[in-house]
Amino acid sequence: MIYITQLIHVKEGKEDVFNEFESLVIPLIARHNGTFVLRLRPEAAGVVSSSIDVPYEIHLVKFDNEQGFEAFMNDGERKKFIHLKEQSIRSVILIKGQIVAPVTSRPSIL
C-alpha cells in the first residue's frame, strides 16, 4: 500500500478552476485501485506552526501499489484536464509514504 499526501496551493482567484479539475479527476482514482482517504481545507487559525503558506487543500490518497499511482498519473482521461491544473495550481508538495504502524479504531493520542 502506498500513500500520497499533497499540500496544494491554488493561485488566487482560480479556486473554481481548481475545483472543476478535482471534480473531473478524483473519480479516476478508483479506476487504478486507489482510494481518496481525506480532502481537507485547513483554516489559517488552525495552524499551530508553519514555514509555508497554508495550503488551499490537503489530500491523502492510497493506492494498492506504486504501479496504481503511476497508472493514475498517466491516465489519458486525467491528462485531458491537465490544462485546468496548470491554470489553477501555484504549487504542490507531494509526499509518498506507507503505514509504519497499524491503524486501529481505538482512540489514540498520536
N, C-alpha and C positions, 0 to 999 in steps of 0.2 A: 504494500500500500504506500502510495506517495501522496504527500500533502503539499499544496501550493497555497501560499499566503501572498496576497497582493495589497500593497498600500498604494492607493490610486489618487493622484492629484489631477483634478479636472481644470481645464482652462476656464477662467472667469467668463460667465455668460454662456457657456457651452454645456451646461448641465442637461438640457433637453436632448441634445445630440448624443451625449454620453448615455443617457437613459434609453434612447432608441437603440443604440448599439447593444446595450446589455439585454434588452428585450428580445433581440434577434439572435444573440449568440449563447446566452445562458442555457436555453433549451437544448443546444447541441452537445452540451457536456455529457448528458446521459447516453448519447449515441456512442460514446467512447468509454463506456463503463466508468463514468465519473459521477460524483455527487456534489452538488453545491451545498456545503455544510453551513456556511454563515455569510450573510451580507449585512454589513454594519455601516451606518453613517455616524461617526463619532462627533460629539459636540466638543468645542474647544474647552468648555467649562469642566468636562470630564477628564481632561488630560492632566495627569499629575506632573509629568516631566517629559520634555521632548527637545531634540535638537533639529527637528524638521518641522515644516508646516503640518498642521493637522490634515490628514488625508480626507478627501471627499467621501471615499468609501474604503472599507477593508473587506476583502474577500478571503474565505477559506474554502478550498475545493479539494476533494480527494479523488484519486484515480487508483484503479487496481494495480497499475504499474506505470513505469516511465513511458512505455510504448503507447498507452492510452492517452497520456498527456501530450505526447508528440503528435499523435493522430488528431487530437482536438486542435492543436495549434496549426496543423497543416490542412484542416478540413476545408474543402473547396467552398462550401456554403459560407463558412465563417469568413473566409478570405474575401468574399463578395462585399462584406461590410467593413473591411479594414479602413476604408476612407472615413467612416464615421468615427472610428477610434482615433485616427490621426488628426481629425478636426477637433476632437474634444478633450483628449488626454494630454496634459502637460508632462507628467512623469509617472512611472510605475516602479515601485520597489517590489521585486518578486523574490520570494524566499521558498526554497524547496526543502522539504523535511519529511520525517517519518515519526510515527509514535514510538517513543522510547520506554513508555510505561503504559500498562493497560488502562483504558478509560473505564471508570466504574460509575455506577448510577448513584452511589452514595455521596453525600456532601463531603467536600474536601476543602481545606484551607488553601491549597495550591491549585 
